Amino acid sequence: MQQHLVEICQNMDVTVVFITHDLDKAIYLPDRILVLKRNPGEIQSLIDVPQSRPRLPEHLKSNAFYTLNHDLAVLTHSHG
């Protein structure tokens, strides 16, 4: 499903807001990640995804992916 969404975004000039708790999808799909605080509507962090498009499934195995996944896990489990 995520590859299908990537293809749609490549073929159409649209902005997509994707909400997920899945860190892998949160890194693979967007150009930017907005992490919210526990308090709804408050922004904790805005992160640019460093990997260029088109992203390929192999990117899920890269060091950059693992590092960003770890950083997001720390952010989302903090009490900020």
C-alpha positions in Angstrom: 0.0 0.0 0.0 2.8 2.4 0.8 4.4 1.9 -2.6 1.1 2.7 -4.2 0.9 5.9 -2.2 4.5 6.8 -3.3 3.5 6.3 -6.9 0.4 8.5 -6.6 2.5 11.3 -5.1 5.1 11.0 -7.9 2.4 11.2 -10.6 0.3 13.9 -9.2 1.2 17.4 -7.9 -0.5 17.0 -4.5 0.2 17.4 -0.8 -0.6 14.5 1.4 -1.0 14.6 5.1 -0.4 11.1 6.4 -1.0 10.3 10.1 0.6 7.2 11.5 2.1 5.7 14.6 4.2 3.3 12.4 7.8 4.8 12.4 8.8 2.9 9.3 6.0 4.4 7.3 6.6 7.8 9.0 10.1 7.8 7.5 9.5 6.0 4.2 6.6 8.1 2.9 7.1 11.8 3.7 9.6 14.5 2.9 9.0 16.0 6.4 7.9 14.5 9.7 5.9 16.4 12.2 6.1 15.0 15.7 3.3 16.1 18.0 3.5 16.4 21.8 1.1 14.4 24.0 -1.0 17.6 24.3 -3.0 17.5 21.0 -2.1 20.1 18.5 1.3 21.0 20.0 4.4 20.5 17.8 7.3 18.8 19.4 9.6 18.6 16.4 9.8 19.0 12.6 12.2 16.7 10.9 13.3 16.7 7.2 13.8 13.2 5.8 17.3 13.2 4.3 16.8 10.5 1.6 15.9 11.8 -1.8 13.0 10.6 -3.9 12.1 8.3 -5.3 12.6 6.1 -2.2 13.0 2.5 -2.7 12.3 -0.4 -0.3 16.1 -0.8 0.0 16.1 2.5 1.8 14.4 0.8 4.8 17.7 -1.1 5.3 20.1 2.0 5.2 22.0 3.4 8.1 20.2 6.8 7.7 16.8 5.0 8.0 17.9 3.2 11.2 19.3 6.4 12.7 16.1 8.4 12.0 14.0 5.5 13.2 15.9 5.6 16.5 15.7 9.3 16.8 11.9 9.2 16.2 11.5 6.5 18.8 13.2 8.6 21.4 11.1 11.6 20.5 7.8 9.8 20.5 8.6 8.1 23.8 9.7 11.2 25.6 7.4 13.2 27.8 7.7 16.4 25.7 
